[in-house]
Every structure is written in C-alpha cells, then in structure tokens.
Amino acid sequence: RKEVEQDPGPFNVPEGATVAFNCTYSNSASQSFFWYRQDCRKEPKLLMSVYSSGNEDGRFTAQLNRASQYISLLIRDSKLSDSATYLCVVNKPGNTPLVFGKGTRLSVIA
Amino acid sequence: GAVVSQHPSRVICKSGTSVKIECRSLDFQATTMFWYRQFPKQSLMLMATSNEGSKATYEQGVEKDKFLINHASLTLSTLTVTSAHPEDSSFYICSAFRIGIPPTNEKLFFGSGTQLSVL
C-alpha cells in the first residue's frame, strides 16, 4: 500500500461548483497532515494544515479522520483560479521529510 | 517573499555533462534540507536528505555517486547531477525547515524548482 494515496483525477468542474478530494495514508503513527497546491512546474504551496477537529479557511474545508486514516479537502464556490494539482501531504514522526501524494488535478471550467 | 532560493530555474545540458543546483535558505539557518524530484504527472519523490556538516542520506534507488549533495553551510545545499542522461530530465526541488514563525507558522519552505532537460 502506498504511503499516501489520492485519486489523480482530473476533476473537471464548472465555476461555482463544490468539489471534494480524498486521501488515505498508511502510517497510523503519522502526526501532521497538510494540503498543498501545486501549479504546473512550480513549487508546492501550503494551502492549509489539517486538524482532527476539522478546519476551514474561506472556501476551503479540511477534515481528518484518524481512525480511518483519511483526509479530505472540500472546495466550495470553485473559481477558475482554483485550477491546479492538490497534494495530500503527511509528516511521519520524528525529523523526517514530508511524504507527498501523487496529487489530484482540478480544472475549473467557465 | 521567498525564504528559500533555488537556482537555476531551468537548465538545458548535453548528455554526459554535470549540472549543479543550489538551494539557499534566506534569513534562517537550515540544518536539514530535502531534495525532491518530480517527473511529469508524478508526485514529488524524495531523493535525499541533506544534513549540514555531514553526509546526505539517500533514499533507496537514488545513486549517491550520481547525485552529489553538499551541505557545507547552514544556508546552502547543492545538488550536482553528474554525467547527466536524458532520463535524468526532471523537475528538481529543494525544501528546508524553518522553526514556525507567526502568523502562518509554516515550517517547510520550498525552492522554486529547477527544470532540467538533458539532450
């Protein structure tokens, strides 16, 4: 089983739509979880951290289910500028590098 | 502004030559930096962990003699792709940890990446 698994997509949605991405991780000892956004041939940029209590930042909502080892990202009222690849990222215990999922591609269409 | 600077952003070279990529942490010391490689439509794959003042730790399958990493100072790590081949063509990106600073407390910062094309 891969350490971090995501549906690669692509997700093609119209402007204004709500879209949800899911991610599963294999290491139950993982401590920190993030969603990053990556545009083509650019560095990943932190979108938001993911907490067990769930957290929201504007149109973006992230959820973590430790029991199921599952992370989600919900984007409401999609904008054209949301088109990108969304990376599910997990931090293993200790001073270790982040582990990236393959990413889910989102295309928001006018 | 950028807190991790990576150069060059793009390089085209002939097969058999060596290419050096620099990663600098700006305004903070990074004892540990990470080098990733990303092929088209693939995830970022960790190549190695660069430790200041000591040898780098390479991931399984990454040739340490081909991908030379030097972390001679607390603000600079370099990756040298030696005897480059076309299959080394990829997007290389570095990252560095910085102790969380408000308001974002973001700890991991990425360089802007280097697109390497080997002819």
gemmi code that builds the backbone of each chain (N, CA, C; Angstrom):
import gemmi

chains = {
    "A": [
        ("ARG", (0.852, -1.189, 0.000), (0.000, 0.000, 0.000), (0.892, 1.246, 0.000)),
        ("LYS", (0.595, 2.217, -0.851), (1.377, 3.433, -0.896), (1.188, 4.221, 0.384)),
        ("GLU", (2.210, 4.997, 0.724), (2.130, 5.759, 1.969), (0.995, 6.767, 1.948)),
        ("VAL", (0.846, 7.438, 0.815), (-0.226, 8.422, 0.674), (-0.883, 8.195, -0.680)),
        ("GLU", (-2.166, 7.977, -0.681), (-2.880, 7.700, -1.923), (-3.965, 8.730, -2.176)),
        ("GLN", (-4.008, 9.167, -3.415), (-5.030, 10.119, -3.831), (-5.587, 9.700, -5.178)),
        ("ASP", (-6.797, 10.091, -5.440), (-7.382, 9.927, -6.767), (-6.728, 10.980, -7.662)),
        ("PRO", (-6.067, 10.572, -8.740), (-5.346, 11.547, -9.566), (-6.242, 12.489, -10.367)),
        ("GLY", (-7.517, 12.111, -10.498), (-8.416, 12.933, -11.300), (-8.160, 12.718, -12.780)),
        ("PRO", (-8.384, 13.676, -13.659), (-8.717, 15.051, -13.291), (-10.188, 15.240, -12.927)),
        ("PHE", (-10.417, 16.228, -12.105), (-11.760, 16.658, -11.777), (-12.024, 17.910, -12.619)),
        ("ASN", (-12.995, 17.819, -13.482), (-13.388, 18.961, -14.310), (-14.738, 19.466, -13.813)),
        ("VAL", (-14.737, 20.650, -13.241), (-15.973, 21.156, -12.648), (-16.250, 22.559, -13.155)),
        ("PRO", (-17.526, 22.967, -13.196), (-17.852, 24.332, -13.617), (-17.603, 25.307, -12.472)),
        ("GLU", (-17.424, 26.542, -12.854), (-17.297, 27.587, -11.834), (-18.478, 27.552, -10.887)),
        ("GLY", (-18.194, 27.770, -9.621), (-19.260, 27.793, -8.633), (-19.580, 26.440, -8.028)),
        ("ALA", (-19.027, 25.392, -8.588), (-19.319, 24.052, -8.075), (-18.566, 23.795, -6.775)),
        ("THR", (-19.040, 22.793, -6.066), (-18.344, 22.299, -4.880), (-17.668, 20.985, -5.245)),
        ("VAL", (-16.424, 20.855, -4.853), (-15.668, 19.647, -5.203), (-14.930, 19.154, -3.965)),
        ("ALA", (-14.835, 17.839, -3.845), (-14.171, 17.250, -2.683), (-13.085, 16.277, -3.127)),
        ("PHE", (-11.955, 16.341, -2.456), (-10.845, 15.426, -2.705), (-10.622, 14.571, -1.463)),
        ("ASN", (-10.249, 13.338, -1.708), (-9.973, 12.433, -0.604), (-8.550, 11.911, -0.671)),
        ("CYS", (-8.066, 11.484, 0.473), (-6.699, 10.998, 0.570), (-6.631, 10.001, 1.718)),
        ("THR", (-5.877, 8.924, 1.525), (-5.662, 7.972, 2.611), (-4.165, 7.821, 2.849)),
        ("TYR", (-3.802, 7.541, 4.081), (-2.399, 7.341, 4.413), (-2.237, 6.031, 5.155)),
        ("SER", (-1.058, 5.443, 5.039), (-0.873, 4.091, 5.558), (-0.245, 4.030, 6.941)),
        ("ASN", (0.525, 5.050, 7.304), (1.238, 5.008, 8.576), (0.369, 5.597, 9.690)),
        ("SER", (-0.106, 4.742, 10.550), (-1.005, 5.195, 11.610), (-0.308, 6.109, 12.612)),
        ("ALA", (1.024, 6.110, 12.596), (1.761, 6.972, 13.518), (1.980, 8.374, 12.956)),
        ("SER", (1.505, 8.630, 11.762), (1.669, 9.953, 11.163), (1.077, 11.011, 12.071)),
        ("GLN", (1.758, 12.159, 12.090), (1.362, 13.173, 13.073), (0.768, 14.433, 12.467)),
        ("SER", (1.278, 14.828, 11.330), (0.839, 16.097, 10.750), (0.358, 15.876, 9.328)),
        ("PHE", (-0.631, 16.659, 8.966), (-1.271, 16.470, 7.664), (-1.522, 17.830, 7.022)),
        ("PHE", (-1.324, 17.860, 5.719), (-1.439, 19.135, 5.023), (-2.058, 18.927, 3.650)),
        ("TRP", (-2.610, 19.985, 3.143), (-2.945, 20.068, 1.730), (-2.069, 21.158, 1.126)),
        ("TYR", (-1.381, 20.786, 0.052), (-0.588, 21.747, -0.710), (-1.222, 21.895, -2.081)),
        ("ARG", (-0.969, 23.038, -2.664), (-1.413, 23.284, -4.031), (-0.170, 23.444, -4.885)),
        ("GLN", (-0.190, 22.819, -6.069), (0.941, 22.962, -6.975), (0.446, 23.305, -8.369)),
        ("ASP", (0.939, 24.402, -8.882), (0.687, 24.754, -10.270), (1.784, 24.130, -11.125)),
        ("CYS", (1.503, 24.011, -12.404), (2.406, 23.284, -13.303), (3.828, 23.843, -13.241)),
        ("ARG", (4.770, 22.978, -12.963), (6.196, 23.308, -12.925), (6.511, 24.429, -11.929)),
        ("LYS", (5.753, 24.472, -10.858), (6.013, 25.417, -9.780), (6.197, 24.642, -8.482)),
        ("GLU", (6.721, 25.344, -7.484), (6.869, 24.669, -6.204), (5.521, 24.535, -5.514)),
        ("PRO", (5.352, 23.496, -4.686), (4.111, 23.366, -3.929), (3.962, 24.515, -2.933)),
        ("LYS", (2.757, 24.930, -2.736), (2.475, 25.984, -1.762), (1.452, 25.470, -0.748)),
        ("LEU", (1.736, 25.729, 0.512), (0.840, 25.257, 1.568), (-0.529, 25.909, 1.425)),
        ("LEU", (-1.525, 25.067, 1.346), (-2.911, 25.545, 1.296), (-3.464, 25.617, 2.712)),
        ("MET", (-3.357, 24.509, 3.420), (-3.793, 24.502, 4.806), (-3.323, 23.251, 5.513)),
        ("SER", (-3.166, 23.385, 6.812), (-2.908, 22.223, 7.650), (-4.241, 21.556, 7.944)),
        ("VAL", (-4.190, 20.306, 8.341), (-5.418, 19.559, 8.610), (-5.400, 19.093, 10.049)),
        ("TYR", (-6.443, 19.416, 10.777), (-6.534, 19.070, 12.190), (-7.692, 18.115, 12.413)),
        ("SER", (-7.584, 17.361, 13.501), (-8.615, 16.368, 13.809), (-9.987, 17.004, 13.969)),
        ("SER", (-9.995, 18.227, 14.451), (-11.272, 18.903, 14.677), (-11.845, 19.483, 13.393)),
        ("GLY", (-11.088, 19.367, 12.332), (-11.521, 19.969, 11.075), (-11.217, 21.453, 11.079)),
        ("ASN", (-10.903, 21.994, 9.952), (-10.634, 23.426, 9.895), (-11.057, 23.987, 8.556)),
        ("GLU", (-11.382, 25.262, 8.614), (-11.946, 25.942, 7.454), (-11.177, 27.224, 7.200)),
        ("ASP", (-10.942, 27.512, 5.938), (-10.275, 28.746, 5.561), (-10.984, 29.273, 4.324)),
        ("GLY", (-11.915, 30.159, 4.555), (-12.678, 30.686, 3.432), (-13.488, 29.600, 2.744)),
        ("ARG", (-13.213, 29.383, 1.482), (-13.968, 28.388, 0.715), (-13.431, 26.971, 0.882)),
        ("PHE", (-12.387, 26.839, 1.630), (-11.707, 25.549, 1.783), (-11.950, 24.968, 3.172)),
        ("THR", (-12.314, 23.685, 3.190), (-12.511, 22.979, 4.452), (-11.741, 21.667, 4.413)),
        ("ALA", (-10.964, 21.425, 5.451), (-10.191, 20.187, 5.539), (-10.657, 19.376, 6.730)),
        ("GLN", (-10.662, 18.065, 6.546), (-11.085, 17.153, 7.606), (-10.068, 16.027, 7.735)),
        ("LEU", (-9.907, 15.549, 8.956), (-9.019, 14.429, 9.225), (-9.779, 13.383, 10.020)),
        ("ASN", (-9.696, 12.147, 9.585), (-10.290, 11.033, 10.318), (-9.164, 10.052, 10.636)),
        ("ARG", (-8.652, 10.130, 11.849), (-7.501, 9.294, 12.220), (-7.864, 7.814, 12.254)),
        ("ALA", (-9.071, 7.513, 12.670), (-9.475, 6.103, 12.766), (-9.450, 5.439, 11.398)),
        ("SER", (-9.887, 6.181, 10.390), (-9.924, 5.641, 9.033), (-8.679, 6.008, 8.240)),
        ("GLN", (-7.798, 6.821, 8.838), (-6.575, 7.271, 8.166), (-6.932, 7.920, 6.828)),
        ("TYR", (-7.750, 8.930, 6.952), (-8.397, 9.535, 5.784), (-8.403, 11.052, 5.967)),
        ("ILE", (-8.099, 11.736, 4.880), (-8.068, 13.200, 4.892), (-8.912, 13.696, 3.732)),
        ("SER", (-9.585, 14.792, 3.916), (-10.388, 15.326, 2.821), (-10.191, 16.830, 2.691)),
        ("LEU", (-10.484, 17.305, 1.493), (-10.458, 18.745, 1.211), (-11.709, 19.073, 0.418)),
        ("LEU", (-12.441, 20.051, 0.890), (-13.666, 20.490, 0.217), (-13.456, 21.908, -0.268)),
        ("ILE", (-13.749, 22.133, -1.525), (-13.661, 23.485, -2.088), (-15.068, 23.900, -2.515)),
        ("ARG", (-15.515, 24.988, -1.949), (-16.842, 25.495, -2.309), (-16.705, 26.656, -3.284)),
        ("ASP", (-17.767, 26.873, -4.076), (-17.810, 28.011, -4.995), (-16.511, 28.097, -5.801)),
        ("SER", (-16.199, 27.052, -6.526), (-14.930, 26.956, -7.265), (-14.710, 28.145, -8.187)),
        ("LYS", (-13.473, 28.602, -8.217), (-13.062, 29.686, -9.102), (-12.118, 29.121, -10.168)),
        ("LEU", (-12.022, 29.845, -11.261), (-11.100, 29.433, -12.315), (-9.678, 29.319, -11.760)),
        ("SER", (-9.347, 30.212, -10.860), (-8.004, 30.244, -10.287), (-7.712, 29.072, -9.357)),
        ("ASP", (-8.732, 28.294, -9.056), (-8.506, 27.106, -8.220), (-7.916, 25.955, -9.038)),
        ("SER", (-7.885, 26.088, -10.337), (-7.337, 25.030, -11.190), (-5.869, 24.803, -10.847)),
        ("ALA", (-5.561, 23.598, -10.446), (-4.203, 23.260, -10.003), (-4.195, 21.786, -9.616)),
        ("THR", (-3.054, 21.337, -9.139), (-2.962, 19.992, -8.568), (-2.902, 20.133, -7.057)),
        ("TYR", (-3.716, 19.362, -6.377), (-3.791, 19.440, -4.917), (-3.111, 18.204, -4.325)),
        ("LEU", (-2.125, 18.469, -3.496), (-1.296, 17.411, -2.947), (-1.653, 17.144, -1.488)),
        ("CYS", (-1.915, 15.903, -1.198), (-2.121, 15.468, 0.180), (-0.746, 15.140, 0.749)),
        ("VAL", (-0.423, 15.693, 1.892), (0.932, 15.564, 2.425), (0.880, 15.127, 3.879)),
        ("VAL", (1.743, 14.182, 4.215), (1.741, 13.599, 5.553), (3.151, 13.681, 6.139)),
        ("ASN", (3.217, 14.003, 7.407), (4.506, 14.065, 8.088), (4.632, 12.891, 9.042)),
        ("LYS", (5.624, 12.078, 8.814), (5.858, 10.943, 9.700), (6.497, 11.422, 10.996)),
        ("PRO", (6.446, 10.604, 12.014), (7.048, 11.008, 13.287), (8.538, 11.273, 13.165)),
        ("GLY", (9.039, 12.141, 14.024), (10.456, 12.454, 14.023), (10.802, 13.511, 12.995)),
        ("ASN", (12.070, 13.813, 12.918), (12.547, 14.830, 11.982), (12.709, 14.210, 10.600)),
        ("THR", (11.594, 13.960, 9.979), (11.603, 13.284, 8.686), (10.934, 14.169, 7.649)),
        ("PRO", (11.242, 13.961, 6.410), (10.644, 14.798, 5.373), (9.185, 14.450, 5.144)),
        ("LEU", (8.505, 15.386, 4.545), (7.108, 15.169, 4.217), (6.976, 14.098, 3.137)),
        ("VAL", (5.866, 13.393, 3.180), (5.550, 12.406, 2.155), (4.377, 12.939, 1.349)),
        ("PHE", (4.553, 13.002, 0.062), (3.552, 13.597, -0.806), (2.723, 12.539, -1.510)),
        ("GLY", (1.446, 12.810, -1.628), (0.616, 12.018, -2.513), (0.891, 12.426, -3.947)),
        ("LYS", (0.334, 11.668, -4.846), (0.570, 11.918, -6.264), (-0.137, 13.185, -6.738)),
        ("GLY", (-1.143, 13.598, -5.990), (-1.845, 14.815, -6.362), (-3.129, 14.535, -7.114)),
        ("THR", (-4.059, 15.430, -6.958), (-5.334, 15.374, -7.664), (-5.459, 16.636, -8.508)),
        ("ARG", (-5.642, 16.444, -9.794), (-5.750, 17.603, -10.686), (-7.175, 18.124, -10.752)),
        ("LEU", (-7.291, 19.407, -10.606), (-8.585, 20.075, -10.678), (-8.571, 21.086, -11.812)),
        ("SER", (-9.567, 21.005, -12.658), (-9.770, 22.027, -13.692), (-11.145, 22.634, -13.486)),
        ("VAL", (-11.174, 23.930, -13.248), (-12.436, 24.640, -13.105), (-12.722, 25.330, -14.431)),
        ("ILE", (-13.905, 25.050, -14.949), (-14.234, 25.491, -16.303), (-15.264, 26.596, -16.255)),
        ("ALA", (-15.064, 27.601, -17.097), (-16.011, 28.732, -17.145), (-17.336, 28.313, -17.744)),
    ],
    "B": [
        ("GLY", (7.759, 37.224, 0.522), (8.876, 36.928, -0.374), (9.403, 35.543, -0.135)),
        ("ALA", (10.236, 35.083, -1.066), (10.776, 33.733, -0.980), (11.680, 33.614, 0.222)),
        ("VAL", (11.602, 32.489, 0.896), (12.501, 32.241, 2.011), (13.518, 31.180, 1.665)),
        ("VAL", (13.285, 30.468, 0.564), (14.238, 29.505, 0.039), (14.465, 29.845, -1.429)),
        ("SER", (15.688, 30.062, -1.772), (16.046, 30.439, -3.131), (16.724, 29.273, -3.833)),
        ("GLN", (16.265, 28.952, -5.012), (16.836, 27.833, -5.765), (17.241, 28.318, -7.149)),
        ("HIS", (18.451, 27.945, -7.554), (18.973, 28.342, -8.871), (19.756, 27.211, -9.502)),
        ("PRO", (19.723, 27.072, -10.810), (18.933, 27.877, -11.744), (17.494, 27.373, -11.808)),
        ("SER", (16.636, 28.115, -12.423), (15.246, 27.695, -12.539), (15.071, 26.729, -13.709)),
        ("ARG", (15.955, 26.878, -14.680), (15.875, 25.994, -15.841), (17.269, 25.792, -16.389)),
        ("VAL", (17.568, 24.573, -16.771), (18.860, 24.303, -17.374), (18.716, 23.240, -18.449)),
        ("ILE", (19.378, 23.495, -19.548), (19.429, 22.531, -20.645), (20.889, 22.167, -20.843)),
        ("CYS", (21.174, 20.894, -20.859), (22.574, 20.498, -20.985), (22.693, 19.285, -21.900)),
        ("LYS", (23.900, 19.048, -22.313), (24.176, 17.894, -23.155), (24.391, 16.653, -22.302)),
        ("SER", (24.087, 15.523, -22.851), (24.292, 14.261, -22.156), (25.770, 14.102, -21.795)),
        ("GLY", (26.019, 13.673, -20.566), (27.388, 13.464, -20.116), (27.962, 14.593, -19.299)),
        ("THR", (27.315, 15.736, -19.326), (27.804, 16.871, -18.548), (27.236, 16.830, -17.141)),
        ("SER", (27.781, 17.679, -16.269), (27.313, 17.768, -14.887), (26.597, 19.087, -14.671)),
        ("VAL", (25.611, 19.051, -13.833), (24.791, 20.233, -13.555), (24.683, 20.420, -12.047)),
        ("LYS", (24.929, 21.629, -11.595), (24.816, 21.929, -10.161), (23.606, 22.803, -9.905)),
        ("ILE", (22.848, 22.419, -8.912), (21.666, 23.176, -8.499), (21.882, 23.652, -7.071)),
        ("GLU", (21.637, 24.921, -6.829), (21.841, 25.488, -5.500), (20.523, 25.767, -4.792)),
        ("CYS", (20.530, 25.542, -3.503), (19.360, 25.816, -2.685), (19.831, 26.601, -1.457)),
        ("ARG", (19.323, 27.815, -1.312), (19.734, 28.674, -0.205), (18.558, 29.042, 0.676)),
        ("SER", (18.747, 28.938, 1.966), (17.731, 29.427, 2.891), (18.066, 30.895, 3.184)),
        ("LEU", (17.053, 31.738, 3.076), (17.241, 33.185, 3.247), (16.782, 33.578, 4.648)),
        ("ASP", (17.635, 34.251, 5.374), (17.284, 34.772, 6.696), (17.008, 33.715, 7.751)),
        ("PHE", (17.349, 32.467, 7.476), (17.259, 31.470, 8.537), (18.250, 30.353, 8.242)),
        ("GLN", (18.609, 29.656, 9.297), (19.549, 28.559, 9.157), (18.798, 27.244, 9.007)),
        ("ALA", (19.249, 26.467, 8.075), (18.593, 25.183, 7.803), (19.614, 24.062, 7.944)),
        ("THR", (19.555, 23.376, 9.058), (20.484, 22.262, 9.235), (20.087, 21.074, 8.372)),
        ("THR", (18.840, 21.039, 7.996), (18.340, 19.947, 7.160), (17.585, 20.499, 5.966)),
        ("MET", (17.943, 20.032, 4.807), (17.221, 20.365, 3.586), (16.889, 19.056, 2.878)),
        ("PHE", (15.864, 19.106, 2.079), (15.427, 17.919, 1.366), (15.426, 18.187, -0.135)),
        ("TRP", (15.834, 17.185, -0.881), (15.805, 17.280, -2.338), (14.780, 16.302, -2.879)),
        ("TYR", (13.890, 16.842, -3.728), (12.847, 16.031, -4.348), (13.019, 16.080, -5.871)),
        ("ARG", (12.448, 15.076, -6.496), (12.417, 15.042, -7.962), (10.984, 14.744, -8.373)),
        ("GLN", (10.552, 15.383, -9.441), (9.182, 15.185, -9.894), (9.174, 15.009, -11.397)),
        ("PHE", (8.760, 13.831, -11.827), (8.580, 13.577, -13.253), (7.171, 14.018, -13.633)),
        ("PRO", (6.941, 14.267, -14.936), (5.622, 14.748, -15.371), (4.493, 13.865, -14.861)),
        ("LYS", (3.492, 14.521, -14.302), (2.276, 13.858, -13.809), (2.560, 12.865, -12.690)),
        ("GLN", (3.690, 13.022, -12.035), (4.031, 12.171, -10.897), (4.125, 13.016, -9.632)),
        ("SER", (4.175, 12.346, -8.500), (4.302, 13.064, -7.241), (5.751, 13.449, -7.003)),
        ("LEU", (5.934, 14.319, -6.036), (7.295, 14.657, -5.626), (7.882, 13.446, -4.901)),
        ("MET", (9.024, 12.996, -5.360), (9.671, 11.846, -4.747), (10.937, 12.314, -4.050)),
        ("LEU", (11.058, 11.986, -2.780), (12.233, 12.370, -2.022), (13.449, 11.629, -2.568)),
        ("MET", (14.506, 12.403, -2.853), (15.751, 11.811, -3.313), (16.712, 11.615, -2.145)),
        ("ALA", (16.835, 12.678, -1.356), (17.833, 12.619, -0.288), (17.572, 13.705, 0.742)),
        ("THR", (18.077, 13.459, 1.916), (18.057, 14.431, 2.995), (19.465, 14.975, 3.162)),
        ("SER", (19.575, 16.282, 3.072), (20.872, 16.937, 3.145), (21.094, 17.468, 4.560)),
        ("ASN", (22.159, 17.029, 5.200), (22.449, 17.424, 6.571), (23.711, 18.271, 6.606)),
        ("GLU", (23.605, 19.441, 7.206), (24.741, 20.342, 7.288), (25.895, 19.704, 8.029)),
        ("GLY", (27.040, 19.691, 7.399), (28.241, 19.190, 8.038), (28.394, 17.689, 8.052)),
        ("SER", (27.486, 16.973, 7.434), (27.607, 15.520, 7.391), (27.103, 14.998, 6.050)),
        ("LYS", (27.231, 13.695, 5.871), (26.827, 13.109, 4.603), (25.312, 13.113, 4.450)),
        ("ALA", (24.912, 13.215, 3.218), (23.482, 13.176, 2.937), (22.950, 11.757, 3.084)),
        ("THR", (21.689, 11.669, 3.351), (21.018, 10.377, 3.444), (20.180, 10.202, 2.192)),
        ("TYR", (20.475, 9.155, 1.440), (19.806, 8.940, 0.169), (18.676, 7.927, 0.301)),
        ("GLU", (17.638, 8.166, -0.472), (16.535, 7.210, -0.500), (16.917, 6.008, -1.365)),
        ("GLN", (16.238, 4.929, -1.098), (16.525, 3.698, -1.846), (16.331, 3.938, -3.332)),
        ("GLY", (17.294, 3.494, -4.109), (17.198, 3.629, -5.552), (17.839, 4.884, -6.106)),
        ("VAL", (18.267, 5.781, -5.242), (18.924, 7.007, -5.697), (20.435, 6.823, -5.577)),
        ("GLU", (21.135, 6.980, -6.698), (22.580, 6.748, -6.712), (23.321, 7.939, -6.102)),
        ("LYS", (23.995, 7.695, -5.018), (24.680, 8.788, -4.330), (25.871, 9.307, -5.114)),
        ("ASP", (26.459, 8.456, -5.955), (27.610, 8.911, -6.747), (27.177, 9.697, -7.973)),
        ("LYS", (25.916, 9.577, -8.304), (25.411, 10.320, -9.452), (24.800, 11.650, -9.008)),
        ("PHE", (24.159, 11.630, -7.893), (23.513, 12.840, -7.360), (24.279, 13.259, -6.103)),
        ("LEU", (25.248, 14.129, -6.325), (26.122, 14.553, -5.230), (25.491, 15.704, -4.472)),
        ("ILE", (25.421, 15.544, -3.180), (24.829, 16.582, -2.346), (25.874, 17.099, -1.376)),
        ("ASN", (25.965, 18.423, -1.328), (26.890, 19.078, -0.418), (26.136, 20.116, 0.397)),
        ("HIS", (26.282, 20.046, 1.706), (25.578, 20.979, 2.597), (26.633, 21.586, 3.524)),
        ("ALA", (27.468, 22.425, 2.931), (28.654, 22.905, 3.629), (28.374, 24.030, 4.617)),
        ("SER", (27.233, 24.677, 4.471), (26.903, 25.754, 5.398), (25.447, 25.631, 5.819)),
        ("LEU", (25.082, 26.412, 6.804), (23.715, 26.336, 7.327), (22.686, 26.976, 6.411)),
        ("THR", (23.150, 27.577, 5.337), (22.201, 28.233, 4.440), (22.296, 27.752, 3.004)),
        ("LEU", (23.140, 26.784, 2.743), (23.330, 26.378, 1.353), (23.491, 24.869, 1.224)),
        ("SER", (22.679, 24.309, 0.341), (22.836, 22.919, -0.056), (22.876, 22.879, -1.576)),
        ("THR", (23.758, 22.034, -2.112), (23.836, 21.912, -3.562), (23.619, 20.462, -3.980)),
        ("LEU", (22.984, 20.325, -5.117), (22.778, 19.014, -5.733), (23.465, 19.046, -7.086)),
        ("THR", (24.389, 18.146, -7.302), (25.068, 18.052, -8.581), (24.681, 16.759, -9.262)),
        ("VAL", (24.103, 16.902, -10.438), (23.763, 15.728, -11.254), (24.972, 15.467, -12.141)),
        ("THR", (25.666, 14.395, -11.899), (26.888, 14.102, -12.640), (26.582, 13.215, -13.842)),
        ("SER", (27.328, 13.437, -14.918), (27.158, 12.647, -16.134), (25.676, 12.479, -16.466)),
        ("ALA", (25.051, 13.600, -16.668), (23.599, 13.603, -16.863), (23.191, 12.831, -18.118)),
        ("HIS", (22.089, 12.146, -18.011), (21.498, 11.414, -19.132), (20.086, 11.947, -19.373)),
        ("PRO", (19.557, 11.707, -20.563), (18.191, 12.183, -20.837), (17.166, 11.724, -19.809)),
        ("GLU", (17.340, 10.548, -19.244), (16.360, 10.065, -18.253), (16.446, 10.807, -16.920)),
        ("ASP", (17.491, 11.638, -16.780), (17.579, 12.488, -15.585), (16.759, 13.760, -15.737)),
        ("SER", (16.245, 13.983, -16.938), (15.427, 15.170, -17.177), (14.215, 15.126, -16.250)),
        ("SER", (14.065, 16.153, -15.454), (13.002, 16.168, -14.451), (12.949, 17.542, -13.798)),
        ("PHE", (11.999, 17.680, -12.899), (11.866, 18.892, -12.095), (12.455, 18.575, -10.729)),
        ("TYR", (13.502, 19.291, -10.355), (14.168, 19.072, -9.072), (13.825, 20.235, -8.148)),
        ("ILE", (13.474, 19.901, -6.923), (13.058, 20.955, -5.996), (13.602, 20.671, -4.605)),
        ("CYS", (14.031, 21.728, -3.948), (14.574, 21.578, -2.607), (13.588, 22.169, -1.605)),
        ("SER", (13.737, 21.764, -0.368), (12.924, 22.350, 0.687), (13.739, 22.400, 1.971)),
        ("ALA", (13.343, 23.289, 2.839), (14.061, 23.465, 4.100), (13.079, 23.764, 5.208)),
        ("PHE", (13.401, 23.253, 6.401), (12.580, 23.529, 7.566), (13.010, 24.842, 8.206)),
        ("ARG", (12.024, 25.605, 8.610), (12.288, 26.773, 9.440), (11.378, 26.672, 10.650)),
        ("ILE", (11.900, 27.023, 11.799), (11.076, 26.991, 13.001), (9.854, 27.875, 12.771)),
        ("GLY", (8.690, 27.382, 13.158), (7.447, 28.074, 12.900), (7.436, 29.510, 13.394)),
        ("ILE", (7.073, 30.414, 12.501), (7.010, 31.827, 12.835), (5.615, 32.341, 12.503)),
        ("PRO", (4.949, 32.970, 13.476), (3.609, 33.513, 13.176), (3.672, 34.549, 12.068)),
        ("PRO", (2.633, 34.821, 11.292), (1.304, 34.287, 11.577), (1.009, 32.930, 10.972)),
        ("THR", (1.802, 32.477, 10.023), (1.438, 31.221, 9.377), (1.984, 29.997, 10.105)),
        ("ASN", (3.083, 30.211, 10.817), (3.751, 29.084, 11.455), (4.179, 28.005, 10.469)),
        ("GLU", (4.186, 28.345, 9.195), (4.603, 27.354, 8.218), (6.050, 26.995, 8.464)),
        ("LYS", (6.329, 25.721, 8.440), (7.653, 25.274, 8.809), (8.483, 24.826, 7.629)),
        ("LEU", (7.841, 24.352, 6.590), (8.565, 23.807, 5.457), (8.418, 24.742, 4.274)),
        ("PHE", (9.539, 25.158, 3.735), (9.534, 26.065, 2.602), (10.240, 25.413, 1.426)),
        ("PHE", (9.714, 25.691, 0.266), (10.252, 25.098, -0.949), (10.986, 26.134, -1.783)),
        ("GLY", (12.014, 25.665, -2.464), (12.596, 26.474, -3.511), (11.645, 26.482, -4.695)),
        ("SER", (11.957, 27.279, -5.679), (11.067, 27.427, -6.833), (11.254, 26.322, -7.866)),
        ("GLY", (12.225, 25.453, -7.632), (12.407, 24.308, -8.509), (13.334, 24.583, -9.676)),
        ("THR", (13.892, 23.510, -10.211), (14.784, 23.569, -11.371), (14.322, 22.550, -12.392)),
        ("GLN", (14.014, 23.023, -13.569), (13.633, 22.117, -14.647), (14.894, 21.749, -15.420)),
        ("LEU", (15.281, 20.506, -15.336), (16.477, 20.031, -16.023), (16.085, 19.256, -17.279)),
        ("SER", (16.666, 19.667, -18.378), (16.450, 18.966, -19.643), (17.809, 18.528, -20.177)),
        ("VAL", (17.975, 17.229, -20.339), (19.237, 16.692, -20.824), (19.036, 16.203, -22.260)),
        ("LEU", (19.810, 16.769, -23.148), (19.639, 16.441, -24.570), (20.457, 15.221, -24.974)),
    ],
}
model = gemmi.Model(1)
for chain_id, residues in chains.items():
    chain = gemmi.Chain(chain_id)
    for i, (resn, *xyz) in enumerate(residues, 1):
        res = gemmi.Residue()
        res.name, res.seqid = resn, gemmi.SeqId(i, " ")
        for name, pos in zip(("N", "CA", "C"), xyz):
            atom = gemmi.Atom()
            atom.name, atom.element = name, gemmi.Element(name[0])
            atom.pos, atom.b_iso = gemmi.Position(*pos), 0.0
            res.add_atom(atom)
        chain.add_residue(res)
    model.add_chain(chain)
structure = gemmi.Structure()
structure.add_model(model)
structure.setup_entities()
